[in-house]
Amino acid sequence: MPVSPSELPWWGWLIGALAFGIVALITYRFAQSQKATGGESWMFFFLALLLCIGMLGFGIMGLIRFIK
C-alpha cells in the first residue's frame, strides 16, 4: 500500500530534499560535461532546474512540518 505524503515525518521530507539535491547536482555536472564536448545539454540543464524546484518544495515542506 502506498504511503500518503501527509504521513511522512519532517525528517522524511528533508531526506527527500537531500536526495533531490544530490540528483540535481549530478545532472548539472553531466550537463556541463556535455556542453564542454559540444553535445546537447539544454535538456539536462532543464532537468536539473526541475530537480532543484522539487528540492525546494521538499525542503519547505520539511521545515513546515518541523515547525508545526
BATORTOR-533012 format. One record per atom (N, C-alpha, C): x, y, z; atom name; residue in one letter. Coordinates in pm, 1 decimal, m for minus. Example, Ala and Ser with C-alpha at 12.3 -4.5 7.8 and 13.67 -1.06 7.14 Angstrom:
          u          v          w   site   code
     1319.0     m569.0      780.0      N      A
     1230.0     m450.0      780.0     CA      A
     1320.0     m330.0      780.0      C      A
     1285.0     m225.0      708.0      N      S
     1367.0     m106.0      714.0     CA      S
     1290.0        3.0      787.0      C      S
//
This chain:
          u          v          w   site   code
       84.8     m116.2        0.0      N      M
        0.0        0.0        0.0     CA      M
       90.4      123.8        0.0      C      M
       63.5      221.9      m85.9      N      P
      148.4      342.0      m91.9     CA      P
      132.9      428.6       33.2      C      P
      235.2      505.0       61.1      N      V
      236.0      593.8      176.7     CA      V
      181.6      729.6      133.9      C      V
       93.1      783.3      212.8      N      S
       38.7      916.4      185.7     CA      S
      143.4     1021.4      222.8      C      S
      157.2     1129.2      144.1      N      P
      255.8     1231.9      177.7     CA      P
      232.6     1295.8      314.8      C      P
      108.3     1298.5      360.5      N      S
       81.7     1358.6      491.3     CA      S
      133.1     1271.4      605.9      C      S
      164.5     1145.7      578.4      N      E
      215.5     1056.6      682.3     CA      E
      367.0     1063.6      697.5      C      E
      435.4     1133.7      606.6      N      L
      580.4     1144.8      616.2     CA      L
      619.4     1236.1      732.7      C      L
      717.9     1196.9      812.7      N      P
      765.6     1286.3      918.2     CA      P
      849.7     1398.6      857.8      C      P
      881.6     1497.5      939.2      N      W
      956.5     1612.9      889.2     CA      W
     1092.5     1571.6      835.1      C      W
     1155.9     1474.2      900.1      N      W
     1288.0     1432.9      854.6     CA      W
     1280.2     1355.9      723.4      C      W
     1167.7     1293.3      694.5      N      G
     1149.5     1225.4      566.9     CA      G
     1146.5     1324.3      451.8      C      G
     1082.4     1438.9      474.6      N      W
     1078.8     1544.1      372.5     CA      W
     1219.0     1600.2      348.5      C      W
     1294.7     1617.6      456.6      N      L
     1429.7     1672.2      441.1     CA      L
     1524.2     1571.7      374.7      C      L
     1507.3     1444.1      400.6      N      I
     1587.4     1342.9      331.0     CA      I
     1551.6     1342.3      182.8      C      I
     1423.4     1359.7      152.1      N      G
     1382.0     1369.1       12.2     CA      G
     1443.5     1490.4      m56.2      C      G
     1448.9     1603.3       16.0      N      A
     1511.6     1723.8      m39.7     CA      A
     1660.0     1700.1      m64.7      C      A
     1726.4     1631.7       25.0      N      L
     1868.0     1599.5        6.7     CA      L
     1888.3     1509.5     m115.3      C      L
     1800.5     1411.4     m131.3      N      A
     1810.2     1321.0     m246.6     CA      A
     1788.6     1397.9     m377.2      C      A
     1689.3     1486.2     m379.8      N      F
     1666.5     1568.7     m498.4     CA      F
     1788.9     1654.7     m526.7      C      F
     1850.1     1710.1     m423.5      N      G
     1966.9     1794.9     m441.4     CA      G
     2085.5     1719.3     m497.9      C      G
     2108.1     1598.4     m450.0      N      I
     2219.6     1518.1     m499.4     CA      I
     2198.5     1481.6     m646.2      C      I
     2076.6     1440.5     m681.5      N      V
     2048.4     1405.3     m821.2     CA      V
     2056.9     1529.1     m910.0      C      V
     2012.2     1644.7     m859.9      N      A
     2022.3     1768.3     m937.6     CA      A
     2167.9     1806.0     m961.5      C      A
     2251.8     1789.2     m861.3      N      L
     2394.0     1820.1     m876.9     CA      L
     2459.7     1727.7     m978.8      C      L
     2428.1     1599.7     m973.0      N      I
     2483.1     1504.4    m1069.1     CA      I
     2436.5     1538.8    m1210.2      C      I
     2308.7     1571.5    m1224.3      N      T
     2255.1     1607.7    m1355.5     CA      T
     2319.4     1734.5    m1407.8      C      T
     2340.2     1833.0    m1320.9      N      Y
     2403.1     1958.3    m1362.6     CA      Y
     2546.9     1934.8    m1407.2      C      Y
     2619.5     1853.4    m1332.8      N      R
     2758.3     1822.9    m1370.7     CA      R
     2763.3     1748.9    m1504.2      C      R
     2668.8     1658.9    m1526.0      N      F
     2663.5     1588.6    m1653.0     CA      F
     2632.6     1685.6    m1767.1      C      F
     2543.7     1781.3    m1742.8      N      A
     2510.4     1880.9    m1844.8     CA      A
     2632.1     1967.1    m1876.9      C      A
     2710.1     2000.9    m1776.1      N      Q
     2831.3     2078.6    m1800.9     CA      Q
     2931.3     1999.6    m1884.6      C      Q
     2942.3     1870.3    m1859.5      N      S
     3036.0     1790.1    m1938.2     CA      S
     2986.8     1775.4    m2081.9      C      S
     2856.2     1767.1    m2101.7      N      Q
     2802.1     1760.5    m2236.7     CA      Q
     2826.1     1890.7    m2312.2      C      Q
     2812.4     2002.9    m2241.7      N      K
     2834.8     2132.8    m2303.8     CA      K
     2981.6     2148.7    m2344.0      C      K
     3072.6     2098.0    m2261.9      N      A
     3215.7     2109.6    m2290.8     CA      A
     3255.1     2027.6    m2413.1      C      A
     3185.1     1916.7    m2437.0      N      T
     3217.7     1833.5    m2551.6     CA      T
     3136.7     1869.5    m2675.4      C      T
     3051.5     1970.6    m2665.0      N      G
     2973.3     2015.9    m2779.7     CA      G
     2843.4     1941.3    m2799.7      C      G
     2798.7     1865.4    m2702.3      N      G
     2674.4     1789.6    m2713.7     CA      G
     2553.2     1872.7    m2673.2      C      G
     2437.1     1812.5    m2688.0      N      E
     2312.7     1877.1    m2646.2     CA      E
     2304.7     1874.5    m2493.5      C      E
     2294.7     1990.2    m2433.4      N      S
     2294.0     1994.1    m2287.5     CA      S
     2171.8     2064.6    m2230.2      C      S
     2090.2     2127.7    m2313.9      N      W
     1979.0     2206.8    m2260.5     CA      W
     1877.2     2119.6    m2187.9      C      W
     1858.3     1994.2    m2230.3      N      M
     1762.4     1905.7    m2163.6     CA      M
     1808.5     1872.0    m2021.9      C      M
     1939.0     1853.3    m2006.3      N      F
     1990.9     1819.5    m1874.0     CA      F
     1989.2     1940.3    m1781.2      C      F
     2014.1     2059.6    m1835.9      N      F
     2001.4     2180.5    m1754.6     CA      F
     1856.7     2199.1    m1709.7      C      F
     1762.4     2175.0    m1799.4      N      F
     1620.8     2186.8    m1765.4     CA      F
     1582.1     2084.1    m1659.5      C      F
     1631.1     1961.1    m1673.4      N      L
     1603.7     1857.6    m1574.1     CA      L
     1663.1     1895.4    m1438.6      C      L
     1784.0     1950.7    m1438.7      N      A
     1846.5     1993.9    m1313.3     CA      A
     1763.7     2105.7    m1249.5      C      A
     1708.7     2196.1    m1331.5      N      L
     1623.6     2303.3    m1279.2     CA      L
     1497.6     2246.3    m1215.3      C      L
     1434.7     2150.1    m1281.1      N      L
     1314.9     2087.7    m1224.5     CA      L
     1346.6     2014.0    m1094.4      C      L
     1460.8     1948.4    m1089.0      N      L
     1500.8     1879.1     m966.5     CA      L
     1526.4     1978.3     m853.2      C      L
     1582.2     2094.6     m885.5      N      C
     1603.6     2197.8     m782.8     CA      C
     1470.8     2250.7     m730.4      C      C
     1373.7     2266.0     m818.6      N      I
     1240.6     2309.7     m775.1     CA      I
     1179.5     2204.7     m682.7      C      I
     1195.1     2077.6     m716.8      N      G
     1146.9     1970.1     m629.8     CA      G
     1218.3     1969.5     m496.3      C      G
     1348.8     1996.5     m498.4      N      M
     1426.9     2001.8     m374.7     CA      M
     1375.4     2114.1     m284.9      C      M
     1348.2     2229.8     m344.4      N      L
     1295.4     2340.9     m265.5     CA      L
     1158.6     2307.3     m206.8      C      L
     1074.2     2243.0     m286.6      N      G
      941.9     2204.0     m237.4     CA      G
      950.0     2107.2     m120.9      C      G
     1034.6     2006.0     m133.8      N      F
     1050.5     1909.0      m25.9     CA      F
     1111.3     1975.2       97.8      C      F
     1208.4     2063.4       77.0      N      G
     1271.2     2131.5      189.8     CA      G
     1174.4     2221.4      264.3      C      G
     1091.8     2294.0      190.5      N      I
      993.3     2381.7      253.9     CA      I
      891.8     2299.6      332.2      C      I
      846.2     2188.2      274.0      N      M
      751.8     2102.5      347.2     CA      M
      815.8     2045.2      473.1      C      M
      943.0     2008.5      465.1      N      G
     1012.0     1956.5      583.0     CA      G
     1022.9     2060.8      692.5      C      G
     1053.6     2184.7      653.9      N      L
     1061.1     2290.9      753.9     CA      L
      925.2     2322.2      814.1      C      L
      822.9     2322.5      732.7      N      I
      686.6     2347.3      784.6     CA      I
      647.8     2238.3      882.0      C      I
      675.0     2113.8      845.1      N      R
      640.2     2002.7      934.7     CA      R
      722.8     2005.0     1063.8      C      R
      850.0     2050.1     1055.1      N      F
      936.2     2059.1     1173.1     CA      F
      883.7     2166.9     1268.7      C      F
      846.0     2281.1     1213.4      N      I
      797.2     2391.9     1297.6     CA      I
      661.5     2357.9     1357.6      C      I
      579.4     2287.9     1282.5      N      K
      446.4     2250.4     1328.7     CA      K
      461.6     2151.6     1441.2      C      K
//
